[in-house]
Amino acid sequence: MDGAKLSFVLHRWTSHPYILSAPPSRPLCIMKTKELTKQVRDKVVEKYEAGLGYKKISRALNISLSTIKSIIRKWKEYGTTANLPRGGRPPKLKSRTRRK
């Protein structure tokens, strides 16, 4: 990593290291982020159709490269930028039972 160093500290009660600082060239993402709005995803596809590359789109909109790739891959595969339903356990109660 070009001589850049990470600083670690061990938590008091566990041996899990927590990162205190990261090199300025790489973003430090520990927490999950919210979904991008449909307008932002549409803007990504619009720029892609205009001929811009992934890196240029990423820099222009300040979104990570992997997110740009995911948006475009989903758009190519499904033809939409809308949020798709996620998998998961089906609800125990049907919507009709829940309303009662």
HELIX and SHEET records of a PDB file:
HELIX    1   1 LYS A   38  GLU A   49  1                                  12    
HELIX    2   2 TYR A   54  LEU A   61  1                                   8    
HELIX    3   3 LEU A   65  TYR A   78  1                                  14    
HELIX    4   4 SER A   95  ARG A   99  1                                   5    
SHEET    1   A 2 SER A   7  LEU A  10  0                                        
SHEET    2   A 2 PRO A  17  SER A  21 -1                                        
END                                                                             
